[in-house]
Amino acid sequence: MASFNKFNTFVADVANKVHNLGSDTLKIMLSNTAPAATNAIKTDITEIAAGNGYAAGGGAVTITSSAQSSGLYKLVGNNVTFTASGGTIATFRYAVIYNSTPANGNLIGWWDYGATVSVTSGNSFQVQLDPVNGILQLQ
């Protein structure tokens, strides 16, 4: 499983009430350009081209739990699957999670798969979100 990296501005965005992680619409988009920790909004990321089963803006994350226990907040969501149809989805290496509720699409974090991924027609790629530790934890 690829490790999660957070964008620096995510911390300030939480403090400034930009995110309501339990109820806002979170999405995962794909990129073949390395994100930088200093990126802040969706337009800072070079998203792969839409088509062949990949929709512009990526796929929605279904949040299954957004809760804290003993001062530890955990955000848990279902895996997001991208299925190629009618051709190959553009190659990518990074999966970026962002909040699509604010107009700017404020960034949360990303996963680096370590190598370019290709999804050919009829095949799927799944961004696997940790069901135990969650997408992220705040303490």
N, CA, C and O atoms as CSV, one atom per row, in Angstrom:
chain,resi,resn,atom,element,x,y,z
A,1,MET,N,N,0.846,-1.180,0.000
A,1,MET,CA,C,0.000,0.000,0.000
A,1,MET,C,C,0.889,1.240,0.000
A,1,MET,O,O,1.856,1.318,0.758
A,2,ALA,N,N,0.564,2.190,-0.839
A,2,ALA,CA,C,1.315,3.444,-0.902
A,2,ALA,C,C,1.080,4.251,0.378
A,2,ALA,O,O,-0.011,4.209,0.947
A,3,SER,N,N,2.094,4.982,0.827
A,3,SER,CA,C,1.942,5.759,2.049
A,3,SER,C,C,1.311,7.119,1.751
A,3,SER,O,O,1.474,7.680,0.667
A,4,PHE,N,N,0.590,7.625,2.741
A,4,PHE,CA,C,-0.132,8.894,2.640
A,4,PHE,C,C,0.790,10.059,2.969
A,4,PHE,O,O,1.567,9.993,3.921
A,5,ASN,N,N,0.703,11.120,2.182
A,5,ASN,CA,C,1.448,12.367,2.405
A,5,ASN,C,C,0.433,13.499,2.464
A,5,ASN,O,O,-0.443,13.582,1.604
A,6,LYS,N,N,0.532,14.373,3.461
A,6,LYS,CA,C,-0.433,15.473,3.531
A,6,LYS,C,C,0.155,16.755,2.928
A,6,LYS,O,O,1.364,16.984,2.948
A,7,PHE,N,N,-0.736,17.563,2.403
A,7,PHE,CA,C,-0.346,18.893,1.929
A,7,PHE,C,C,-0.238,19.807,3.142
A,7,PHE,O,O,-1.045,19.704,4.065
A,8,ASN,N,N,0.751,20.700,3.152
A,8,ASN,CA,C,0.990,21.586,4.294
A,8,ASN,C,C,-0.235,22.420,4.649
A,8,ASN,O,O,-0.540,22.591,5.829
A,9,THR,N,N,-0.939,22.938,3.653
A,9,THR,CA,C,-2.077,23.824,3.922
A,9,THR,C,C,-3.270,23.100,4.528
A,9,THR,O,O,-4.180,23.745,5.048
A,10,PHE,N,N,-3.283,21.780,4.470
A,10,PHE,CA,C,-4.396,21.027,5.058
A,10,PHE,C,C,-4.551,21.369,6.535
A,10,PHE,O,O,-5.673,21.525,7.016
A,11,VAL,N,N,-3.446,21.486,7.257
A,11,VAL,CA,C,-3.481,21.781,8.683
A,11,VAL,C,C,-4.149,23.136,8.934
A,11,VAL,O,O,-5.019,23.245,9.798
A,12,ALA,N,N,-3.752,24.156,8.192
A,12,ALA,CA,C,-4.362,25.480,8.343
A,12,ALA,C,C,-5.826,25.458,7.917
A,12,ALA,O,O,-6.668,26.108,8.538
A,13,ASP,N,N,-6.132,24.701,6.845
A,13,ASP,CA,C,-7.520,24.614,6.380
A,13,ASP,C,C,-8.431,23.986,7.433
A,13,ASP,O,O,-9.584,24.394,7.570
A,14,VAL,N,N,-7.931,23.004,8.176
A,14,VAL,CA,C,-8.719,22.410,9.254
A,14,VAL,C,C,-8.954,23.459,10.346
A,14,VAL,O,O,-10.074,23.611,10.833
A,15,ALA,N,N,-7.912,24.168,10.721
A,15,ALA,CA,C,-8.017,25.192,11.764
A,15,ALA,C,C,-8.934,26.342,11.352
A,15,ALA,O,O,-9.569,26.964,12.203
A,16,ASN,N,N,-9.006,26.624,10.069
A,16,ASN,CA,C,-9.817,27.736,9.561
A,16,ASN,C,C,-11.200,27.307,9.072
A,16,ASN,O,O,-11.872,28.065,8.373
A,17,LYS,N,N,-11.622,26.107,9.433
A,17,LYS,CA,C,-12.949,25.573,9.132
A,17,LYS,C,C,-13.249,25.451,7.645
A,17,LYS,O,O,-14.397,25.617,7.234
A,18,VAL,N,N,-12.243,25.167,6.839
A,18,VAL,CA,C,-12.449,24.928,5.413
A,18,VAL,C,C,-13.052,23.537,5.202
A,18,VAL,O,O,-13.898,23.342,4.329
A,19,HIS,N,N,-12.607,22.578,6.008
A,19,HIS,CA,C,-13.035,21.185,5.850
A,19,HIS,C,C,-14.025,20.777,6.934
A,19,HIS,O,O,-13.838,21.084,8.112
A,20,ASN,N,N,-15.080,20.082,6.519
A,20,ASN,CA,C,-15.925,19.324,7.425
A,20,ASN,C,C,-15.809,17.897,6.905
A,20,ASN,O,O,-16.639,17.447,6.115
A,21,LEU,N,N,-14.791,17.201,7.343
A,21,LEU,CA,C,-14.400,15.932,6.748
A,21,LEU,C,C,-15.485,14.860,6.803
A,21,LEU,O,O,-15.499,13.959,5.964
A,22,GLY,N,N,-16.378,14.942,7.760
A,22,GLY,CA,C,-17.429,13.949,7.868
A,22,GLY,C,C,-18.581,14.152,6.910
A,22,GLY,O,O,-19.333,13.215,6.642
A,23,SER,N,N,-18.738,15.384,6.377
A,23,SER,CA,C,-19.899,15.632,5.520
A,23,SER,C,C,-19.575,16.262,4.163
A,23,SER,O,O,-20.413,16.221,3.262
A,24,ASP,N,N,-18.402,16.836,3.995
A,24,ASP,CA,C,-18.035,17.405,2.690
A,24,ASP,C,C,-17.792,16.282,1.685
A,24,ASP,O,O,-17.583,15.130,2.065
A,25,THR,N,N,-17.821,16.630,0.405
A,25,THR,CA,C,-17.553,15.651,-0.650
A,25,THR,C,C,-16.053,15.598,-0.904
A,25,THR,O,O,-15.456,16.570,-1.366
A,26,LEU,N,N,-15.452,14.453,-0.596
A,26,LEU,CA,C,-14.031,14.235,-0.852
A,26,LEU,C,C,-13.899,13.403,-2.110
A,26,LEU,O,O,-14.674,12.474,-2.334
A,27,LYS,N,N,-12.910,13.739,-2.933
A,27,LYS,CA,C,-12.670,13.019,-4.175
A,27,LYS,C,C,-11.201,12.658,-4.297
A,27,LYS,O,O,-10.334,13.275,-3.677
A,28,ILE,N,N,-10.943,11.644,-5.113
A,28,ILE,CA,C,-9.575,11.260,-5.441
A,28,ILE,C,C,-9.396,11.410,-6.938
A,28,ILE,O,O,-10.124,10.813,-7.731
A,29,MET,N,N,-8.401,12.227,-7.316
A,29,MET,CA,C,-8.065,12.386,-8.731
A,29,MET,C,C,-6.675,11.805,-8.963
A,29,MET,O,O,-5.896,11.622,-8.027
A,30,LEU,N,N,-6.383,11.522,-10.225
A,30,LEU,CA,C,-5.111,10.898,-10.584
A,30,LEU,C,C,-4.217,11.880,-11.314
A,30,LEU,O,O,-4.696,12.736,-12.058
A,31,SER,N,N,-2.916,11.754,-11.099
A,31,SER,CA,C,-1.937,12.641,-11.728
A,31,SER,C,C,-0.675,11.852,-12.064
A,31,SER,O,O,-0.354,10.857,-11.414
A,32,ASN,N,N,0.027,12.312,-13.082
A,32,ASN,CA,C,1.324,11.728,-13.401
A,32,ASN,C,C,2.446,12.728,-13.135
A,32,ASN,O,O,3.597,12.509,-13.514
A,33,THR,N,N,2.085,13.839,-12.469
A,33,THR,CA,C,3.047,14.870,-12.085
A,33,THR,C,C,3.138,14.892,-10.568
A,33,THR,O,O,2.116,14.952,-9.886
A,34,ALA,N,N,4.341,14.844,-10.039
A,34,ALA,CA,C,4.518,14.778,-8.588
A,34,ALA,C,C,3.917,15.984,-7.888
A,34,ALA,O,O,4.241,17.122,-8.229
A,35,PRO,N,N,3.041,15.751,-6.908
A,35,PRO,CA,C,2.551,16.865,-6.092
A,35,PRO,C,C,3.682,17.390,-5.213
A,35,PRO,O,O,4.653,16.686,-4.937
A,36,ALA,N,N,3.537,18.620,-4.786
A,36,ALA,CA,C,4.474,19.215,-3.825
A,36,ALA,C,C,3.702,19.483,-2.541
A,36,ALA,O,O,2.530,19.855,-2.587
A,37,ALA,N,N,4.346,19.299,-1.408
A,37,ALA,CA,C,3.689,19.530,-0.123
A,37,ALA,C,C,3.126,20.946,-0.028
A,37,ALA,O,O,2.194,21.189,0.738
A,38,THR,N,N,3.682,21.878,-0.796
A,38,THR,CA,C,3.231,23.269,-0.765
A,38,THR,C,C,2.016,23.547,-1.660
A,38,THR,O,O,1.485,24.657,-1.635
A,39,ASN,N,N,1.564,22.560,-2.451
A,39,ASN,CA,C,0.343,22.748,-3.243
A,39,ASN,C,C,-0.820,22.967,-2.280
A,39,ASN,O,O,-0.815,22.449,-1.163
A,40,ALA,N,N,-1.832,23.750,-2.726
A,40,ALA,CA,C,-2.933,24.087,-1.828
A,40,ALA,C,C,-4.319,23.767,-2.376
A,40,ALA,O,O,-5.201,23.348,-1.627
A,41,ILE,N,N,-4.518,23.962,-3.686
A,41,ILE,CA,C,-5.841,23.763,-4.266
A,41,ILE,C,C,-5.756,22.887,-5.520
A,41,ILE,O,O,-4.678,22.673,-6.074
A,42,LYS,N,N,-6.899,22.393,-5.945
A,42,LYS,CA,C,-6.970,21.432,-7.042
A,42,LYS,C,C,-6.226,21.893,-8.297
A,42,LYS,O,O,-5.573,21.081,-8.952
A,43,THR,N,N,-6.310,23.158,-8.637
A,43,THR,CA,C,-5.659,23.645,-9.858
A,43,THR,C,C,-4.138,23.648,-9.752
A,43,THR,O,O,-3.454,23.869,-10.752
A,44,ASP,N,N,-3.595,23.406,-8.556
A,44,ASP,CA,C,-2.144,23.275,-8.397
A,44,ASP,C,C,-1.650,21.907,-8.874
A,44,ASP,O,O,-0.448,21.698,-9.037
A,45,ILE,N,N,-2.579,20.987,-9.093
A,45,ILE,CA,C,-2.258,19.613,-9.491
A,45,ILE,C,C,-2.531,19.437,-10.982
A,45,ILE,O,O,-3.537,19.932,-11.490
A,46,THR,N,N,-1.646,18.738,-11.683
A,46,THR,CA,C,-1.868,18.401,-13.088
A,46,THR,C,C,-2.594,17.063,-13.137
A,46,THR,O,O,-1.986,16.005,-12.977
A,47,GLU,N,N,-3.892,17.127,-13.360
A,47,GLU,CA,C,-4.714,15.923,-13.411
A,47,GLU,C,C,-4.551,15.245,-14.767
A,47,GLU,O,O,-4.325,15.909,-15.779
A,48,ILE,N,N,-4.667,13.915,-14.779
A,48,ILE,CA,C,-4.620,13.210,-16.064
A,48,ILE,C,C,-5.861,13.577,-16.879
A,48,ILE,O,O,-6.854,14.058,-16.335
A,49,ALA,N,N,-5.788,13.342,-18.185
A,49,ALA,CA,C,-6.912,13.647,-19.069
A,49,ALA,C,C,-8.089,12.724,-18.777
A,49,ALA,O,O,-7.912,11.536,-18.509
A,50,ALA,N,N,-9.282,13.286,-18.833
A,50,ALA,CA,C,-10.495,12.491,-18.677
A,50,ALA,C,C,-10.681,11.617,-19.902
A,50,ALA,O,O,-10.250,11.966,-21.001
A,51,GLY,N,N,-11.324,10.484,-19.701
A,51,GLY,CA,C,-11.649,9.605,-20.812
A,51,GLY,C,C,-11.358,8.158,-20.507
A,51,GLY,O,O,-10.580,7.842,-19.608
A,52,ASN,N,N,-11.995,7.272,-21.269
A,52,ASN,CA,C,-11.796,5.827,-21.152
A,52,ASN,C,C,-12.065,5.303,-19.746
A,52,ASN,O,O,-11.379,4.400,-19.265
A,53,GLY,N,N,-13.075,5.883,-19.092
A,53,GLY,CA,C,-13.461,5.426,-17.757
A,53,GLY,C,C,-12.993,6.321,-16.627
A,53,GLY,O,O,-13.379,6.112,-15.477
A,54,TYR,N,N,-12.172,7.312,-16.927
A,54,TYR,CA,C,-11.731,8.256,-15.889
A,54,TYR,C,C,-12.469,9.570,-16.106
A,54,TYR,O,O,-12.365,10.169,-17.176
A,55,ALA,N,N,-13.210,10.023,-15.103
A,55,ALA,CA,C,-13.959,11.279,-15.179
A,55,ALA,C,C,-13.116,12.425,-14.628
A,55,ALA,O,O,-12.399,12.255,-13.642
A,56,ALA,N,N,-13.203,13.594,-15.267
A,56,ALA,CA,C,-12.504,14.779,-14.764
A,56,ALA,C,C,-12.896,15.018,-13.308
A,56,ALA,O,O,-14.074,14.955,-12.957
A,57,GLY,N,N,-11.919,15.287,-12.477
A,57,GLY,CA,C,-12.158,15.503,-11.060
A,57,GLY,C,C,-12.026,14.247,-10.226
A,57,GLY,O,O,-11.959,14.317,-8.999
A,58,GLY,N,N,-11.986,13.088,-10.888
A,58,GLY,CA,C,-11.772,11.838,-10.177
A,58,GLY,C,C,-13.038,11.215,-9.634
A,58,GLY,O,O,-14.140,11.518,-10.091
A,59,GLY,N,N,-12.873,10.341,-8.656
A,59,GLY,CA,C,-13.990,9.599,-8.060
A,59,GLY,C,C,-14.231,9.990,-6.626
A,59,GLY,O,O,-13.298,10.325,-5.896
A,60,ALA,N,N,-15.496,9.946,-6.219
A,60,ALA,CA,C,-15.885,10.328,-4.864
A,60,ALA,C,C,-15.508,9.243,-3.857
A,60,ALA,O,O,-15.559,8.050,-4.154
A,61,VAL,N,N,-15.133,9.685,-2.672
A,61,VAL,CA,C,-14.834,8.798,-1.549
A,61,VAL,C,C,-16.096,8.704,-0.695
A,61,VAL,O,O,-16.667,9.725,-0.313
A,62,THR,N,N,-16.527,7.492,-0.400
A,62,THR,CA,C,-17.645,7.306,0.525
A,62,THR,C,C,-17.067,7.195,1.929
A,62,THR,O,O,-16.352,6.244,2.243
A,63,ILE,N,N,-17.383,8.178,2.772
A,63,ILE,CA,C,-16.880,8.192,4.147
A,63,ILE,C,C,-17.705,7.215,4.977
A,63,ILE,O,O,-18.933,7.302,5.003
A,64,THR,N,N,-17.039,6.292,5.652
A,64,THR,CA,C,-17.731,5.305,6.474
A,64,THR,C,C,-17.659,5.639,7.963
A,64,THR,O,O,-18.483,5.166,8.746
A,65,SER,N,N,-16.675,6.454,8.356
A,65,SER,CA,C,-16.551,6.859,9.752
A,65,SER,C,C,-15.737,8.144,9.833
A,65,SER,O,O,-14.700,8.288,9.187
A,66,SER,N,N,-16.237,9.072,10.644
A,66,SER,CA,C,-15.552,10.325,10.907
A,66,SER,C,C,-15.776,10.617,12.392
A,66,SER,O,O,-16.766,11.241,12.774
A,67,ALA,N,N,-14.837,10.154,13.218
A,67,ALA,CA,C,-15.067,10.242,14.654
A,67,ALA,C,C,-13.756,10.331,15.416
A,67,ALA,O,O,-12.686,9.996,14.907
A,68,GLN,N,N,-13.878,10.799,16.667
A,68,GLN,CA,C,-12.717,10.827,17.548
A,68,GLN,C,C,-12.987,9.958,18.759
A,68,GLN,O,O,-14.126,9.791,19.195
A,69,SER,N,N,-11.905,9.412,19.287
A,69,SER,CA,C,-11.968,8.623,20.507
A,69,SER,C,C,-10.713,8.926,21.307
A,69,SER,O,O,-9.598,8.778,20.807
A,70,SER,N,N,-10.899,9.350,22.547
A,70,SER,CA,C,-9.779,9.682,23.443
A,70,SER,C,C,-8.827,10.695,22.817
A,70,SER,O,O,-7.612,10.596,22.992
A,71,GLY,N,N,-9.366,11.660,22.096
A,71,GLY,CA,C,-8.560,12.721,21.515
A,71,GLY,C,C,-7.929,12.399,20.177
A,71,GLY,O,O,-7.175,13.215,19.647
A,72,LEU,N,N,-8.217,11.222,19.607
A,72,LEU,CA,C,-7.684,10.842,18.299
A,72,LEU,C,C,-8.835,10.784,17.301
A,72,LEU,O,O,-9.744,9.965,17.433
A,73,TYR,N,N,-8.785,11.664,16.298
A,73,TYR,CA,C,-9.791,11.684,15.236
A,73,TYR,C,C,-9.310,10.808,14.087
A,73,TYR,O,O,-8.145,10.856,13.693
A,74,LYS,N,N,-10.226,10.009,13.562
A,74,LYS,CA,C,-9.893,9.128,12.451
A,74,LYS,C,C,-10.956,9.288,11.364
A,74,LYS,O,O,-12.156,9.259,11.639
A,75,LEU,N,N,-10.488,9.457,10.116
A,75,LEU,CA,C,-11.362,9.539,8.950
A,75,LEU,C,C,-11.195,8.251,8.151
A,75,LEU,O,O,-10.096,7.935,7.695
A,76,VAL,N,N,-12.289,7.511,7.984
A,76,VAL,CA,C,-12.242,6.228,7.284
A,76,VAL,C,C,-13.191,6.290,6.088
A,76,VAL,O,O,-14.305,6.803,6.189
A,77,GLY,N,N,-12.734,5.763,4.965
A,77,GLY,CA,C,-13.572,5.752,3.769
A,77,GLY,C,C,-13.390,4.481,2.969
A,77,GLY,O,O,-12.433,3.734,3.174
A,78,ASN,N,N,-14.319,4.239,2.051
A,78,ASN,CA,C,-14.242,3.080,1.165
A,78,ASN,C,C,-13.220,3.306,0.066
A,78,ASN,O,O,-12.935,4.445,-0.305
A,79,ASN,N,N,-12.672,2.221,-0.452
A,79,ASN,CA,C,-11.746,2.287,-1.581
A,79,ASN,C,C,-12.421,2.956,-2.774
A,79,ASN,O,O,-13.641,2.896,-2.924
A,80,VAL,N,N,-11.611,3.594,-3.622
A,80,VAL,CA,C,-12.115,4.216,-4.850
A,80,VAL,C,C,-11.528,3.451,-6.030
A,80,VAL,O,O,-10.315,3.262,-6.123
A,81,THR,N,N,-12.409,3.013,-6.930
A,81,THR,CA,C,-12.001,2.185,-8.062
A,81,THR,C,C,-12.177,2.941,-9.371
A,81,THR,O,O,-13.203,3.581,-9.605
A,82,PHE,N,N,-11.171,2.855,-10.209
A,82,PHE,CA,C,-11.217,3.430,-11.560
A,82,PHE,C,C,-11.135,2.267,-12.548
A,82,PHE,O,O,-10.180,1.492,-12.517
A,83,THR,N,N,-12.135,2.145,-13.422
A,83,THR,CA,C,-12.191,1.046,-14.388
A,83,THR,C,C,-12.094,1.607,-15.799
A,83,THR,O,O,-12.890,2.461,-16.192
A,84,ALA,N,N,-11.125,1.128,-16.552
A,84,ALA,CA,C,-10.928,1.573,-17.931
A,84,ALA,C,C,-11.964,0.915,-18.842
A,84,ALA,O,O,-12.240,-0.280,-18.734
A,85,SER,N,N,-12.523,1.716,-19.733
A,85,SER,CA,C,-13.459,1.169,-20.723
A,85,SER,C,C,-13.311,1.953,-22.019
A,85,SER,O,O,-13.223,3.181,-22.010
A,86,GLY,N,N,-13.285,1.235,-23.122
A,86,GLY,CA,C,-13.145,1.884,-24.419
A,86,GLY,C,C,-11.730,2.310,-24.746
A,86,GLY,O,O,-11.503,2.974,-25.757
A,87,GLY,N,N,-10.786,1.944,-23.917
A,87,GLY,CA,C,-9.385,2.322,-24.108
A,87,GLY,C,C,-8.673,2.371,-22.777
A,87,GLY,O,O,-9.247,2.043,-21.738
A,88,THR,N,N,-7.425,2.780,-22.814
A,88,THR,CA,C,-6.598,2.839,-21.610
A,88,THR,C,C,-6.748,4.190,-20.925
A,88,THR,O,O,-6.745,5.231,-21.583
A,89,ILE,N,N,-6.879,4.170,-19.596
A,89,ILE,CA,C,-6.862,5.414,-18.815
A,89,ILE,C,C,-5.446,5.978,-18.918
A,89,ILE,O,O,-4.473,5.224,-18.917
A,90,ALA,N,N,-5.331,7.303,-19.008
A,90,ALA,CA,C,-4.010,7.935,-19.077
A,90,ALA,C,C,-3.138,7.453,-17.918
A,90,ALA,O,O,-3.627,7.264,-16.804
A,91,THR,N,N,-1.838,7.255,-18.184
A,91,THR,CA,C,-0.945,6.770,-17.137
A,91,THR,C,C,-0.846,7.781,-15.994
A,91,THR,O,O,-0.960,8.990,-16.195
A,92,PHE,N,N,-0.632,7.250,-14.798
A,92,PHE,CA,C,-0.538,8.085,-13.604
A,92,PHE,C,C,0.378,7.409,-12.599
A,92,PHE,O,O,0.701,6.228,-12.733
A,93,ARG,N,N,0.789,8.155,-11.605
A,93,ARG,CA,C,1.603,7.620,-10.511
A,93,ARG,C,C,1.060,8.041,-9.148
A,93,ARG,O,O,1.334,7.400,-8.133
A,94,TYR,N,N,0.286,9.127,-9.136
A,94,TYR,CA,C,-0.160,9.725,-7.875
A,94,TYR,C,C,-1.686,9.762,-7.802
A,94,TYR,O,O,-2.364,10.025,-8.795
A,95,ALA,N,N,-2.208,9.493,-6.612
A,95,ALA,CA,C,-3.631,9.640,-6.324
A,95,ALA,C,C,-3.743,10.757,-5.294
A,95,ALA,O,O,-3.125,10.693,-4.232
A,96,VAL,N,N,-4.530,11.777,-5.610
A,96,VAL,CA,C,-4.629,12.975,-4.774
A,96,VAL,C,C,-6.035,13.078,-4.211
A,96,VAL,O,O,-7.010,13.058,-4.963
A,97,ILE,N,N,-6.149,13.188,-2.890
A,97,ILE,CA,C,-7.458,13.371,-2.261
A,97,ILE,C,C,-7.643,14.852,-1.962
A,97,ILE,O,O,-6.754,15.522,-1.437
A,98,TYR,N,N,-8.839,15.342,-2.318
A,98,TYR,CA,C,-9.148,16.753,-2.100
A,98,TYR,C,C,-10.606,16.906,-1.708
A,98,TYR,O,O,-11.409,15.986,-1.864
A,99,ASN,N,N,-10.932,18.076,-1.200
A,99,ASN,CA,C,-12.293,18.393,-0.792
A,99,ASN,C,C,-12.942,19.169,-1.930
A,99,ASN,O,O,-12.529,20.290,-2.228
A,100,SER,N,N,-13.949,18.588,-2.566
A,100,SER,CA,C,-14.578,19.262,-3.700
A,100,SER,C,C,-15.730,20.177,-3.277
A,100,SER,O,O,-16.327,20.839,-4.126
A,101,THR,N,N,-16.053,20.226,-1.987
A,101,THR,CA,C,-17.128,21.110,-1.525
A,101,THR,C,C,-16.727,22.581,-1.616
A,101,THR,O,O,-17.498,23.367,-2.167
A,102,PRO,N,N,-15.558,23.002,-1.104
A,102,PRO,CA,C,-15.145,24.391,-1.317
A,102,PRO,C,C,-14.868,24.621,-2.809
A,102,PRO,O,O,-14.368,23.729,-3.494
A,103,ALA,N,N,-15.187,25.797,-3.299
A,103,ALA,CA,C,-15.040,26.108,-4.728
A,103,ALA,C,C,-13.629,25.861,-5.252
A,103,ALA,O,O,-13.463,25.481,-6.412
A,104,ASN,N,N,-12.605,26.070,-4.416
A,104,ASN,CA,C,-11.223,25.906,-4.872
A,104,ASN,C,C,-10.747,24.453,-4.898
A,104,ASN,O,O,-9.698,24.162,-5.473
A,105,GLY,N,N,-11.492,23.549,-4.291
A,105,GLY,CA,C,-11.042,22.158,-4.228
A,105,GLY,C,C,-9.794,22.036,-3.366
A,105,GLY,O,O,-8.735,21.640,-3.854
A,106,ASN,N,N,-9.915,22.374,-2.091
A,106,ASN,CA,C,-8.758,22.374,-1.194
A,106,ASN,C,C,-8.166,20.980,-1.032
A,106,ASN,O,O,-8.881,20.006,-0.797
A,107,LEU,N,N,-6.845,20.905,-1.162
A,107,LEU,CA,C,-6.120,19.638,-1.142
A,107,LEU,C,C,-5.945,19.111,0.282
A,107,LEU,O,O,-5.823,19.880,1.235
A,108,ILE,N,N,-5.937,17.787,0.403
A,108,ILE,CA,C,-5.747,17.125,1.690
A,108,ILE,C,C,-4.429,16.359,1.697
A,108,ILE,O,O,-3.582,16.593,2.559
A,109,GLY,N,N,-4.247,15.442,0.739
A,109,GLY,CA,C,-3.024,14.650,0.702
A,109,GLY,C,C,-2.934,13.832,-0.572
A,109,GLY,O,O,-3.786,13.933,-1.454
A,110,TRP,N,N,-1.874,13.009,-0.657
A,110,TRP,CA,C,-1.677,12.188,-1.851
A,110,TRP,C,C,-0.922,10.914,-1.510
A,110,TRP,O,O,-0.257,10.803,-0.480
A,111,TRP,N,N,-1.054,9.956,-2.423
A,111,TRP,CA,C,-0.316,8.697,-2.352
A,111,TRP,C,C,0.563,8.599,-3.587
A,111,TRP,O,O,0.130,8.914,-4.695
A,112,ASP,N,N,1.808,8.158,-3.390
A,112,ASP,CA,C,2.760,7.940,-4.483
A,112,ASP,C,C,2.906,6.436,-4.653
A,112,ASP,O,O,3.310,5.742,-3.719
A,113,TYR,N,N,2.578,5.924,-5.847
A,113,TYR,CA,C,2.644,4.487,-6.099
A,113,TYR,C,C,4.035,4.027,-6.526
A,113,TYR,O,O,4.236,2.839,-6.779
A,114,GLY,N,N,4.994,4.939,-6.610
A,114,GLY,CA,C,6.385,4.565,-6.848
A,114,GLY,C,C,6.752,4.291,-8.285
A,114,GLY,O,O,7.936,4.233,-8.616
A,115,ALA,N,N,5.767,4.122,-9.150
A,115,ALA,CA,C,6.001,3.866,-10.575
A,115,ALA,C,C,4.728,4.215,-11.330
A,115,ALA,O,O,3.643,4.266,-10.750
A,116,THR,N,N,4.868,4.450,-12.601
A,116,THR,CA,C,3.718,4.773,-13.438
A,116,THR,C,C,2.765,3.588,-13.502
A,116,THR,O,O,3.186,2.438,-13.627
A,117,VAL,N,N,1.475,3.890,-13.413
A,117,VAL,CA,C,0.431,2.869,-13.460
A,117,VAL,C,C,-0.331,3.021,-14.764
A,117,VAL,O,O,-0.660,4.132,-15.178
A,118,SER,N,N,-0.606,1.902,-15.402
A,118,SER,CA,C,-1.390,1.882,-16.635
A,118,SER,C,C,-2.583,0.957,-16.427
A,118,SER,O,O,-2.426,-0.177,-15.972
A,119,VAL,N,N,-3.779,1.447,-16.763
A,119,VAL,CA,C,-4.995,0.651,-16.620
A,119,VAL,C,C,-5.599,0.494,-18.008
A,119,VAL,O,O,-6.121,1.449,-18.584
A,120,THR,N,N,-5.521,-0.721,-18.536
A,120,THR,CA,C,-6.015,-0.984,-19.887
A,120,THR,C,C,-7.506,-1.319,-19.863
A,120,THR,O,O,-8.057,-1.690,-18.827
A,121,SER,N,N,-8.137,-1.182,-21.010
A,121,SER,CA,C,-9.579,-1.387,-21.148
A,121,SER,C,C,-10.028,-2.709,-20.518
A,121,SER,O,O,-9.458,-3.768,-20.779
A,122,GLY,N,N,-11.063,-2.615,-19.687
A,122,GLY,CA,C,-11.599,-3.792,-19.018
A,122,GLY,C,C,-10.956,-4.088,-17.678
A,122,GLY,O,O,-11.431,-4.956,-16.947
A,123,ASN,N,N,-9.887,-3.385,-17.340
A,123,ASN,CA,C,-9.193,-3.584,-16.067
A,123,ASN,C,C,-9.459,-2.414,-15.123
A,123,ASN,O,O,-9.902,-1.346,-15.544
A,124,SER,N,N,-9.182,-2.635,-13.846
A,124,SER,CA,C,-9.453,-1.615,-12.830
A,124,SER,C,C,-8.220,-1.343,-11.975
A,124,SER,O,O,-7.326,-2.181,-11.854
A,125,PHE,N,N,-8.197,-0.163,-11.394
A,125,PHE,CA,C,-7.190,0.213,-10.405
A,125,PHE,C,C,-7.957,0.714,-9.195
A,125,PHE,O,O,-8.899,1.496,-9.324
A,126,GLN,N,N,-7.549,0.261,-8.020
A,126,GLN,CA,C,-8.239,0.658,-6.806
A,126,GLN,C,C,-7.291,1.408,-5.876
A,126,GLN,O,O,-6.216,0.916,-5.536
A,127,VAL,N,N,-7.708,2.612,-5.468
A,127,VAL,CA,C,-7.000,3.344,-4.428
A,127,VAL,C,C,-7.507,2.747,-3.120
A,127,VAL,O,O,-8.657,2.956,-2.732
A,128,GLN,N,N,-6.636,2.006,-2.451
A,128,GLN,CA,C,-7.036,1.288,-1.245
A,128,GLN,C,C,-6.828,2.166,-0.025
A,128,GLN,O,O,-5.710,2.571,0.293
A,129,LEU,N,N,-7.941,2.452,0.653
A,129,LEU,CA,C,-7.927,3.295,1.835
A,129,LEU,C,C,-7.946,2.399,3.072
A,129,LEU,O,O,-8.795,1.515,3.186
A,130,ASP,N,N,-7.031,2.620,3.979
A,130,ASP,CA,C,-6.837,1.778,5.157
A,130,ASP,C,C,-8.107,1.743,6.017
A,130,ASP,O,O,-8.496,2.769,6.575
A,131,PRO,N,N,-8.764,0.570,6.133
A,131,PRO,CA,C,-9.999,0.479,6.906
A,131,PRO,C,C,-9.778,0.488,8.424
A,131,PRO,O,O,-10.726,0.685,9.184
A,132,VAL,N,N,-8.550,0.280,8.861
A,132,VAL,CA,C,-8.253,0.255,10.295
A,132,VAL,C,C,-7.736,1.612,10.768
A,132,VAL,O,O,-8.289,2.196,11.700
A,133,ASN,N,N,-6.689,2.111,10.136
A,133,ASN,CA,C,-6.085,3.374,10.542
A,133,ASN,C,C,-6.722,4.582,9.877
A,133,ASN,O,O,-6.485,5.718,10.288
A,134,GLY,N,N,-7.526,4.341,8.857
A,134,GLY,CA,C,-8.227,5.427,8.178
A,134,GLY,C,C,-7.391,6.089,7.118
A,134,GLY,O,O,-6.224,5.759,6.910
A,135,ILE,N,N,-8.023,7.036,6.451
A,135,ILE,CA,C,-7.342,7.848,5.437
A,135,ILE,C,C,-6.318,8.722,6.131
A,135,ILE,O,O,-5.191,8.890,5.663
A,136,LEU,N,N,-6.739,9.278,7.265
A,136,LEU,CA,C,-5.842,10.125,8.067
A,136,LEU,C,C,-6.301,10.125,9.497
A,136,LEU,O,O,-7.440,9.783,9.813
A,137,GLN,N,N,-5.377,10.522,10.366
A,137,GLN,CA,C,-5.684,10.672,11.790
A,137,GLN,C,C,-5.188,12.043,12.246
A,137,GLN,O,O,-4.146,12.524,11.801
A,138,LEU,N,N,-5.950,12.655,13.134
A,138,LEU,CA,C,-5.566,13.939,13.729
A,138,LEU,C,C,-5.545,13.779,15.234
A,138,LEU,O,O,-6.430,13.160,15.824
A,139,GLN,N,N,-4.514,14.350,15.848
A,139,GLN,CA,C,-4.372,14.211,17.288
A,139,GLN,C,C,-4.098,15.531,17.921
A,139,GLN,O,O,-3.947,15.612,19.140
